[in-house]
Amino acid sequence: MKGHIRTMLDGQKKHLSFHTPGHKKKGADITELSYSDNLSAPHGVLARAEIDVGKILGANRSFLLTDGSTCGVHAMLYALKKSGATSVAYADVSHVSVKNGCILSGLESVVLSTKTKDGIPQPPTLDEMEKGLKRADALLLTSPDYYGNFPDLEGARAICQREGKPLLVDGAHGSHLHGTKLHAGEYASIWVDGVHKSLPALTQGAVVSAKTEKWSLLLEESVLLFRTTSPSYPIMASVEEAVKYPKNERLEEAAKRLKQRLCAYPNKDWTKIVVPFGDFSDVAQNYLEQKGIYCEFNDGNYLMFYLSPCTKMRWLKRLEKELSRLPRTTVQDGAHANGEKSGRTQWIPLADAVGKTCAKDAGRFPPCLPLVKEGEKITKDSVKALQTAGHTFGLKEGKISVYE
């Protein structure tokens, strides 16, 4: 569906470009010209696009982002701070942007320790949420997470309403769920949709939304602090059209059936097919890439295949055919134990880190969740998983930060 922004861009007239960007070519990549709009104070096509997007997502106000979900997470945490809050409770396996957003906004982190099941981190329980909220001014949940798990959002909202505290949701991986009872906008005061992840938008396209006028005003002020003043029109156009993109119910049902045939991890999100391989995960990834098939991530136990309404049915058939040829072993549920902290830290080679206490979260990227957290003992298994990863975070030139 063509949106307001695309319609404006398609109506461009040929002109001489004495404005940014430097490529000087006519096209969608323009700036704030007389016929376009200004995202910092939208009044034309961008304003109309945000109104449409907000209605679809169930928001009082929605704000287009060209800086990814991270920008939205930071903006909603700053809005929380502006509301008078001083602390927020969130799970220890939240995206790194949550912890960084608390640092930027000066919010105290009340971290909820979560458990793993079959090697996959689980959302916090209602009891864990309630205990955390007793020590914080707000609750922030991830829904769904990278593995397709959902916390009990309805129960979380009830707890927050009882305590008179707001519920924030990082819904970076759930934009495709709008209009359903699984969408963050059904429950949260403020939430983020990482549109580019599960809908056909360009990378970095996202939306942050608020449910009420009060939170809309706070969020509007916060967004201006974190969002770029040079937004990409191609990204904004793609976000508007992605949110308006029709659902693919035939594909959704096919994906659910495929999960069962593959004995995939039993999540409730059709876009995330999580297949267990255990120690054969690297072998499986290498084999598939030789066949021209690339997964979203390999966490050392599972390969995750990310779908969207644009996924072709024939791709699923090809994926199933190739996966059926690969061996699997039992997944490992890594053990975690607290270590001893000291005042000083140092960077040491991963190979020498077993038994040491981690001083900086580190993990595979994606899924950008810590394999070993700050304050935990570093195990042989976590070192191996980090050494064999294609991309990581929290490491520096093959070294990890530990307490002396």
Steps between C-alpha positions, in 0.01 A plus 500: 500500500641835396517741795491878534880530495548285190227691315681826571835357389354361177371847415843665508593734220844508343714766660857610561618382838681763705402319820614190686557208454827514316417248227291780333268252329126538468315231689350401831809595703426866563494740794257758638400671176202727437292212363603235757465540877695534826499200735593719796174693451291305246206677339467338157556147367700393806225616734240309298720191495547509879125538553428196281772293665375596846145389416620164370724440803230605748686807627406850607818614323764317299839639396693379195862406566787457256748411776365155582328360807795608715400863448146414604612317813718793604216747432243310703740462793572873494125567489468279807768706674320823404183362661677503838609136513844417636522126432376228267487120533600287201631150427872428496470371142349823366660658194814699576316821406293471819801506731662776295176699498487488879857629516420785259181596682638464852252227593589237758486147360309237698613188318280189505697175491344264248529127442579300189314200365660272243772759452258787431447794739144521628289811564459603864205344683220708648645438845842625386339805338304583814805470725704719264227761475491531879856639473450711186281776356423317175524164327659446158442173316620357169214356294555293301865422557745383233394138555128572461415481872238729653470615859151511651420855386142492624615394845781755493257779416277395791797510740606843373147638528472367855829667592419819307817467293552500120575202280756551223557241226790448264302348213785521253423150370121523502388759244328233291265430792310830491126446512537183710495433873873427487599853400673725754260785423215308660659534844783755526506869591794543261641246257737456207432326169819405315317502169797399283550173688178317416329723242626615156671823605858614444755434773478752788130564438306499828218667693461602864146552627304616804154398615382822667533875452717529812757251374475638146612844616790356700601274212483783246756695703721194548500398135641837401804433720586158355373501142724625219431843349585353157238227458502274196193539281545152344497349851200706611305411187579133550387510863163652413440245225624207710256575781224511235623181332234223485535192715598171336274251677583216261870537580430527874316166501770336287769622742314356799471160331867508400604563860322184606659291226846635588448444875592867539490687828128537589461879503183694414652729237460375143785718370768326709591140420753392763658164417713311755838367385709495818867442424419473128378860477821627337508205261137565407560871444803436278312237296200727446713797399673283240151438365425873498275496808577747778333490841445798729732366768681201643524514880708184532193283564233616259472649154224760472329560168314832483191525278286795392188543287741526204647152550424274203326166550760331280771623738338304784498185287867547415588566863321187618673290235849615602436483875381139468852403388675633809588319825400632841607446859350594835512871577704613798343700783803700613572526871536845657674572828588825672866591525694735725525866404794724581571865441727457198441340162722388215466366146632148453489246213182292492703180528632614840163617635345172623424530871545878504220743589361688202514881531305589183204322339608300195314290247434414139366769269224442412304420716681764707415326826777434752647151498686598814391793712698744709563336839469142373773238482622435148459134404674282245176475301449878485860551386452242224174663389666841482808369320296333225258791450509695176412826678511592868450791738679578824834371369803693381746342256426151630524607865237518773482735799536326837543601862858461622 
